[in-house]
Amino acid sequence: MTLGRLVFRLVVGALFVGHGTQKLFGWFGGGGPEETGKTFESAGLRPGRLNARAAGAAETAGGAMLALGLATPLAASIVSGVMLTAIRTVHWQRGLWNTKGGYEYPAVILAGLFALTGAGPGRVSLDAALGRERRGLKWAIAELAAAAIGSVGVIQAGRRDAAGLHTGEAGQGAQEQAPLRHAA
């Protein structure tokens, strides 16, 4: 099923590159780091602009790596980390269904990335061309575990910043609250 894995990698990877460049540059109707940063601030990801840039860079790089089939477990982990953070900061409290802003969409992406990591990127990938294809249940579990650890780190850093432990001012940036749109 090499074709299926290739199509999944290309579609999901390209969409994440687009999603990341929305945050980084405001492309494709995105808010760029300023507007996205306000949304991140209201989700507790402080400082918002820095987190918007980091998420945008992660989505862009992870998406590109995923599309190319390069370091697939790492690429999947990067994108999964962004999805887990979005679920934990925005979507969870809204329930399952995407129609109410819930975590349905990010959960589907997580499941697909877990399955892809388990199956491997396929013959049409840079991993295969370089002889570095890493796949299997252990790799899939490792990519998801690394994503979870990264997500916890990002959220904890935002909480420390909100408490003033990084900036010296409690809740810096809290004055500019924006309505939550879509954090991932």
C-alpha positions as CSV (number, residue, x, y, z in Angstrom):
1,M,0.0,0.0,0.0
2,T,2.8,2.4,-0.9
3,L,0.5,4.6,-2.9
4,G,-1.8,5.1,0.1
5,R,1.1,6.1,2.3
6,L,2.4,8.5,-0.3
7,V,-0.9,10.2,-0.8
8,F,-1.4,10.5,3.0
9,R,2.1,12.0,3.4
10,L,1.7,14.4,0.5
11,V,-1.8,15.7,1.5
12,V,-1.2,15.9,5.2
13,G,2.3,17.2,4.8
14,A,1.4,19.9,2.3
15,L,-1.6,21.0,4.4
16,F,0.6,21.4,7.4
17,V,3.2,23.4,5.4
18,G,0.3,25.7,4.4
19,H,-1.0,25.8,8.0
20,G,2.5,26.7,9.3
21,T,3.0,29.5,6.8
22,Q,-0.4,30.9,7.8
23,K,1.2,31.5,11.3
24,L,4.6,32.5,10.1
25,F,3.8,34.8,7.2
26,G,0.0,35.3,7.1
27,W,-0.2,33.3,3.9
28,F,-3.4,31.5,2.7
29,G,-5.6,33.8,4.8
30,G,-3.6,33.3,8.0
31,G,-3.1,35.8,10.8
32,G,0.7,35.8,10.8
33,P,2.6,35.9,14.1
34,E,0.7,38.9,15.4
35,E,-2.9,37.7,15.1
36,T,-2.0,34.1,15.8
37,G,0.0,35.2,18.8
38,K,-3.1,36.9,20.3
39,T,-5.1,33.7,19.8
40,F,-2.3,31.7,21.5
41,E,-2.1,34.2,24.4
42,S,-5.8,33.6,25.0
43,A,-5.2,29.9,25.0
44,G,-2.5,30.2,27.7
45,L,0.4,29.8,25.3
46,R,2.6,32.7,26.4
47,P,4.3,34.6,25.0
48,G,1.8,34.2,22.2
49,R,3.9,35.6,19.3
50,L,6.8,33.4,20.1
51,N,4.6,30.3,20.4
52,A,2.9,31.2,17.1
53,R,6.3,31.3,15.4
54,A,7.4,28.1,17.0
55,A,4.1,26.3,16.0
56,G,4.3,27.7,12.5
57,A,7.9,26.6,12.2
58,A,7.1,23.1,13.5
59,E,4.1,22.7,11.2
60,T,6.1,24.0,8.2
61,A,9.2,21.8,8.8
62,G,7.2,18.8,10.1
63,G,4.8,19.0,7.2
64,A,7.6,19.3,4.6
65,M,9.5,16.4,6.2
66,L,6.3,14.3,6.2
67,A,5.6,15.0,2.6
68,L,9.1,14.0,1.6
69,G,9.1,10.9,3.8
70,L,12.2,12.2,5.6
71,A,12.9,11.2,9.2
72,T,9.2,10.1,9.3
73,P,9.0,9.3,13.0
74,L,10.5,12.7,13.8
75,A,8.2,14.5,11.3
76,A,5.1,12.7,12.7
77,S,6.2,13.6,16.2
78,I,6.6,17.3,15.4
79,V,3.1,17.5,13.8
80,S,1.6,15.3,16.5
81,G,3.0,17.6,19.2
82,V,1.3,20.6,17.6
83,M,-2.0,18.6,17.4
84,L,-1.8,17.4,21.1
85,T,-1.1,21.0,22.2
86,A,-4.1,22.2,20.2
87,I,-6.3,19.5,21.7
88,R,-5.2,20.3,25.3
89,T,-5.4,24.1,25.0
90,V,-8.4,24.7,22.7
91,H,-10.4,21.7,21.6
92,W,-10.8,19.4,24.6
93,Q,-13.2,21.6,26.5
94,R,-15.4,21.9,23.4
95,G,-16.0,18.2,23.2
96,L,-15.4,15.7,20.5
97,W,-17.1,17.0,17.4
98,N,-15.4,19.5,15.1
99,T,-18.7,21.3,14.5
100,K,-18.4,22.8,18.0
101,G,-14.6,23.3,17.8
102,G,-13.9,19.9,19.3
103,Y,-10.9,17.6,19.0
104,E,-12.3,15.3,16.2
105,Y,-10.0,16.7,13.5
106,P,-6.7,16.7,15.5
107,A,-7.5,13.2,16.8
108,V,-7.9,11.9,13.2
109,I,-4.5,13.5,12.3
110,L,-2.9,11.9,15.4
111,A,-4.3,8.5,14.5
112,G,-3.1,8.8,10.9
113,L,0.4,9.8,11.9
114,F,0.6,7.0,14.4
115,A,-0.5,4.5,11.7
116,L,1.9,6.0,9.2
117,T,4.8,5.8,11.6
118,G,3.9,2.2,12.4
119,A,3.7,1.2,8.7
120,G,6.5,3.4,7.5
121,P,6.6,6.0,4.8
122,G,6.8,3.5,1.9
123,R,9.1,2.9,-0.9
124,V,8.6,6.4,-2.4
125,S,10.2,8.3,0.4
126,L,13.6,9.8,1.2
127,D,13.8,7.5,4.2
128,A,13.6,4.5,1.9
129,A,16.0,6.0,-0.7
130,L,18.5,6.7,2.1
131,G,18.0,3.2,3.6
132,R,16.8,4.8,6.9
133,E,13.2,3.8,7.1
134,R,12.2,3.5,10.7
135,R,8.8,1.9,11.3
136,G,6.9,-0.4,13.6
137,L,4.9,-0.2,16.8
138,K,7.9,0.9,18.9
139,W,8.6,3.8,16.6
140,A,4.9,4.7,16.5
141,I,4.8,4.7,20.3
142,A,8.0,6.7,20.5
143,E,6.7,9.4,18.1
144,L,3.6,9.8,20.1
145,A,5.4,9.8,23.4
146,A,7.9,12.5,22.2
147,A,4.9,14.5,20.9
148,A,3.3,14.3,24.3
149,I,6.4,15.3,26.1
150,G,6.9,18.3,23.8
151,S,3.3,19.4,24.3
152,V,3.6,19.2,28.1
153,G,6.8,21.3,27.9
154,V,5.1,24.0,25.7
155,I,2.1,24.3,27.9
156,Q,4.1,24.3,31.1
157,A,6.4,27.1,29.7
158,G,3.3,29.1,28.9
159,R,2.0,28.7,32.4
160,R,5.3,29.8,33.9
161,D,5.3,32.8,31.7
162,A,1.7,33.7,32.7
163,A,2.8,33.4,36.3
164,G,5.6,35.8,35.7
165,L,8.4,33.3,36.3
166,H,10.0,34.0,32.9
167,T,9.1,37.7,32.5
168,G,8.9,39.0,36.0
169,E,5.4,40.2,35.5
170,A,2.4,38.0,36.3
171,G,0.2,37.4,33.3
172,Q,2.2,39.5,30.8
173,G,0.2,39.7,27.5
174,A,-3.1,38.7,29.2
175,Q,-4.5,42.1,28.4
176,E,-4.6,41.3,24.7
177,Q,-7.1,38.5,24.7
178,A,-8.4,37.4,21.3
179,P,-11.3,35.0,20.7
180,L,-10.1,31.5,20.2
181,R,-10.3,30.5,16.5
182,H,-8.1,27.6,15.7
183,A,-4.8,27.1,17.6
184,A,-3.4,24.4,15.5
